[in-house]
Amino acid sequence: MSSLANLAPEFTDEELTALALAADPDQPLASDAAPFIAGEGTFEGPLPAWYMPRPVIRAHKAWHTPVVLTIVASLALITGLGLCITYGTLVVA
């Protein structure tokens, strides 16, 4: 069953598609037009939450940052010395 069926059970997907294709995109919106809101449907700025959700802050372990910085610094040092480690073997570039 389509998610559109939950919103408008009196229409089939084919009927909704035909209505959408027949609509005039240049026609102004009706004064009583309501936005499509799925789920919570809260607006947090110019876009609704279902379209572009708020970013989630991810907690990371304290050891992640030093490990990543060590790897990046190692690769920068290898490249700066004129060496290449692209295929896993350290060679002169």
C-alpha positions in Angstrom: 0.0 0.0 0.0 1.3 3.4 -0.9 2.0 6.1 1.7 -0.3 8.4 -0.3 -3.2 6.0 0.4 -3.0 6.9 4.1 -3.3 10.6 3.3 -6.1 10.3 0.8 -7.8 6.9 0.9 -10.5 7.9 -1.5 -8.0 8.3 -4.4 -5.8 5.7 -6.1 -2.2 6.3 -6.9 -3.2 6.6 -10.6 -5.8 9.2 -9.9 -3.4 11.2 -7.8 -0.8 11.0 -10.5 -3.4 12.2 -13.1 -4.4 15.1 -10.9 -0.8 16.1 -10.3 0.0 16.0 -14.0 -3.1 18.0 -14.9 -2.4 20.7 -12.4 -1.2 24.1 -13.6 2.1 24.9 -11.8 1.7 28.6 -12.6 -1.7 29.0 -10.9 -1.5 30.7 -7.5 -2.2 28.8 -4.3 -5.6 28.9 -2.7 -5.9 31.1 0.4 -6.9 28.0 2.5 -4.0 25.8 1.2 -2.3 23.8 3.9 1.3 22.4 3.6 1.8 18.7 3.4 3.1 17.6 6.8 4.2 14.0 7.4 5.0 12.7 10.9 5.4 15.5 13.4 5.4 18.1 10.7 6.9 20.9 12.7 8.5 23.7 10.7 12.0 24.6 12.0 12.9 27.3 9.5 12.1 27.5 5.8 11.8 23.8 5.3 9.6 21.2 7.2 11.3 18.7 9.4 10.3 15.7 7.2 12.2 17.3 4.2 15.4 18.2 5.9 15.6 17.0 9.5 17.7 18.8 12.1 21.3 17.4 12.3 22.0 15.0 15.1 25.0 15.6 17.3 26.9 12.4 17.7 29.0 11.8 20.8 32.3 10.3 20.0 34.9 8.7 22.2 37.8 10.7 23.4 40.3 8.6 21.5 38.8 9.2 18.1 40.2 12.7 17.6 43.9 11.8 18.4 43.7 8.7 16.2 42.3 10.6 13.2 44.8 13.5 13.7 47.7 11.0 13.9 46.6 9.3 10.6 46.2 12.6 8.8 49.5 13.9 10.1 51.3 10.7 9.1 49.9 10.8 5.6 50.8 14.5 5.3 54.4 13.8 6.5 54.8 10.9 4.0 53.6 13.1 1.2 55.7 16.0 2.3 58.8 13.7 2.3 58.1 12.9 -1.4 57.1 9.3 -0.6 54.0 7.5 -1.8 51.9 4.9 0.2 48.9 4.7 -2.1 48.9 1.0 -2.6 50.1 0.1 1.0 53.8 0.0 0.2 56.0 2.9 1.0 57.9 3.9 -2.2 59.7 7.0 -3.5 57.3 9.0 -5.7 
